[in-house]
């Protein structure tokens, strides 16, 4: 496996594809990158990712607001 100046980028063995019908051969190089993550991501970063993803946007829909002050017991 060959490594470039950026030690996180590695080249995997090339793939040789043969097409018998057209009698051609194509060699495809393949690159691989290793991504490392911090072992302990803090809670604030996790909450920022969830908020930025739009996963919780459905709560802004007025149809989700099904309760009012007269529902349930006072706490």
Long-range contacts (C-beta under 8 A, 24 or more apart in sequence): 8-33, 8-34, 8-35, 8-36, 9-33, 10-34
